[in-house]
Amino acid sequence: MKDKSILISVGIIIYIVMSGIDRFVYHIPNIIYIPIAILGIALIIIGFFKDKSK
C-alpha cells in the first residue's frame, strides 16, 4: 500500500511542479516538458494499477 501511495504522490508532484514552472515562471521547451510530464502521468497510472494486480 505504501509503494502505491508513494508512486502516486511522486507522479502528482512532478506533474504539478512542471506545469507550474511552465505556466508561471519559465516556458519549458516541449522536448523537455513532454517526456517529464509523461513520466509523471505514468507513475500515477502505475500507482493506481499496482494495487489491483495483487
Secondary structure by P-SEA (a helix, b strand, c coil): caaaaaaaaaaaaaaaaaaaaacccccccaaaaaaaaaaaaaaaaaaaaccccc
